[in-house]
Amino acid sequence: MKAIVYEGANTISVRDVPKPQPREGWALIKVSHAGICGTDQNIYHGTHPRAKAPLIMGHEFSGTLESDDVPGIKKGTRVTVYPLLSCGKCEPCKTGNMHVCNTLGLVGIDCDGGFAEYVEAPKESIIPLSDKVSNKMGAFVEPVAVCVHALRERDFRPGDNALVFGCGTIGLATAMTLRVFGASSILMMETDSLRAEYARSMGFEVVDPTKLPKDMEAYCKDRTDGNGFDWVIDCAGVQPVASLLLDAVKVRGTILIIAAYAKPATLPLIKGMFKETNIQFTRVYRKKDFAIAAKIVAEDPGFEKIITHVLPVSEAQKGFDLVTTKGSGAIKVMFCFD
């Protein structure tokens, strides 16, 4: 079968590899679409601490179930996969928090993933797709689940307002999810002009934080009746944004870090003390979040606009060039294996 294989830092290849033979408790899926995630970019650059070459990346994917022994799901059903690999034995797992298992792994990182014509996955992690969900959108359930989990886990309430830093995949998916969840207002901040314009085309107000008419705190207070934002959500993961988060949030507001910081960052924590700021972090999702995300993408066609490129497997290098080149205009890039 054809697969996109990580060979080492900044090196991928498209080559023929053996079709997987599912181990006990796992099933075979014929892949349709698979998306490039920020984690895949880290692997590509050789900076992921666990991923080892050679590796078939990809944990955002959809396809058709090829096995006939998955309880409750017939062979030929269109599916996606909840890609977390939890031990089931550690304290987080035994207390209902398997998504933050002490030894958490993922399909596509700790074993071969969905950048191939076929992939194996644990039977209990296979999720049927609604007839309303295309194969392309089936591969987008995973990033939306990240956003659903972030807001549900940290008790976002309808009517709250929000400032979102970053108009990449997770930033736009978070803004879309905030809209679905009933945010009273959503402001986005982005320095990349192409991404900002794309977010505007989706109906969001976007400003460049480097071009504000006044400092961040004064600007945000002017936008919120003198208070600052209820929620300040970091989907950028860079130091210039980290330096602004505590200026934008209101007293006793919440800063939510969704971005995975590739480099250590500093915060002016004294400002957090003055405001009694709640700083929260989030990681991946629960199965319930995944189910909600699958329903959301089925009902709201707006999420599909986040997918800017769908490429054939033969253009694997182009896909990674798009997502790793600033100013390319790419947001979510997928590969099609059909």
Order of alpha helices (4+ residues) and beta strands (2+ residues): beta-beta-beta-alpha-beta-beta-beta-beta-alpha-beta-beta-beta-alpha-alpha-beta-alpha-beta-alpha-beta-alpha-beta-alpha-alpha-beta-alpha-beta-alpha-beta-alpha-beta
